[in-house]
Amino acid sequence: MKNALRKHIRQHIRLDCLKNLNTKHDEEANLKEVPSMPFLPGLGLGLLFEVIALLILLVIGLIIIIVIAKVLLFFLPAAIIAGVVWFLTDFSLFWAGVAFLIVAFLSISRKK
């Protein structure tokens, strides 16, 4: 019971201290005459323009993600084969590179 009472009193003391700090800070802020601005100001170009710009940026981002995914899917089989060849040839980078180029060339010629 005593511990609970002590904890309750400590919480009230902390809250009072925080309230005093906040009020002192607020009084200092009022004295400085800071112009009022929103927390995240817009560009001031209008809501419609900002929505259009947002949509354009989303489309550009999606195109970039799709291109990166296609490139990774193109290189993935060649990289796997090159890794297998690298392990089978006692870590020969030359034969791993040759295998990578052959698989990459075959995947390009197969798509056309």
Secondary structure, DSSP 4 states (H G I P E B T S, - for coil): -HHHHHHHHHHHHHHHHHHHHHHHHHHHHHHTTPPP--SS---SS-HHHHHHHHHHHHHHHHHHHHHHHHHHHHHHHHHHHHHHHHHHTTS-HHHHHHHHHHHHHHHHHHH-
